[in-house]
């Protein structure tokens, strides 16, 4: 049984997830008008608290999220300290991770058609394009850790991109993170120096392929052949044909999305998300 406790002006009412560098908690706050608002509280794990470099990343992530104003990134309302532990209060995103959504589709619990996955990838490329406008020193910011567990679909059928810590990591920490994902990445990303947008465009393409069932399932996905060629190019392991910018990837993918069908695709994603939530609720 979860026992509520306070962090600053927030009352923590539940746990959401425990990740690689921190934990996310669900909290409530009584506003000045008497209404109760919901928030997500992110705190670093105890071992991260003992690691100065990782702890510094936590503060930097909070600062970045306050600057990156895009619908895909959770809004941060407050960054502070409570009980000697830093915390970040942000928008509570009601939804599921892409990993949870894919598992439910593969288990036959919900239905998501290929075109809806394409819409999700276009949304993700749009978020990444926005992030790449920001700089860290002389380099463009690169998310560096786009994978199913770090991407959510909210109850409105929109993509939400989480965990910007790696985007601000030192080259050494980024290299360690990439090595931990070596089975997911093309070889060039394990040896190149510096951050390049191709790391994220490749990850967006790979995520789309995984959602569609893997490379062997692409030809049965009932998507236009030209679109399948775009998808295959986005994960070109030679590196010769990769999309150099998230904008170019987004444009290529979006060209195959019929505007008059996008509302239905979002409704399909919304229906799937709510169905998964209802299955997991007590």
C-alpha positions, 0 to 999 in steps of 0.5 A: 500500500502506497503511503502519501508524502509531501515534496514541497507544496506537492502531495505524492499519491503514487509511483509512476516508474523507476528508471535508469537515473531517477524515479517519477511520482504522481502528485497532487497540489491544491491551487489558490482557487481551491482546485486540485492539479495533477503533476509528475515529480521526478527525483534522481535515484540515491546512487545518482545523488552520489555522482556529481556529473549525473546530479548536474545533468538532473538540474540541466534537464530541468532548465532545458525542459523549461526552455523547450516549448513544444507539445511533445515535451512535458512542461516543467512548473517548478525545480527545487529541493525537498528533504535534501533531494532535488525534484522537478515538478512537471506536467503529468502525462496521462498515457502509455509508453510505446513499449506498452502499446506495442506489447498490447498490439502484439498480444492482440489486446488492442489494434493499431494500424500501420498508418497510425504508427507512421503518424506517430513517427512523424510526430516524433520526428517533429519533436526531434526537429524542434530539439535540434534547434537548441545548442550545447556549446557549438553542437546541436542538441541531440536526444541520444536515447530515443527508444520505446520506453522513452516515448509515450502516447498520451490520451489524445493520441499525441507523442510525448518525448521523455528523458532529456538527460542524455542530450546534455551528457558529457561525450564520455557519458554519451558514449557509455549510453550508446554502447549500452544500446549497441544492439539497437544502433548502426556501427557508425554511432559507436565510433563517431566523435560528437553528436549528429542529428543522424543519431536521432533520425536513425532512432526514429526510423528504428522505432517505427520499424519495431512498431510495424513488426520488424524488417521482415514484416515491412512488406506486409504492412500495406504501406506505399512502396515509396514510404517503405523505401523512406523507412528503410533509408532511415535505418541504413546501417551503412550510413550513406543514405541516412536522413541528415536532418529530422526536418527532412525525415519528417517531411518525407514521412508526412507526405504519405499521411492523408490529412483527412484521415489523421483524426481517425488515426489519432482516435485509434491511438487514443482508443488503444491507450485508454484500453490499455489503461483500463486493463491495468487499473485496479 
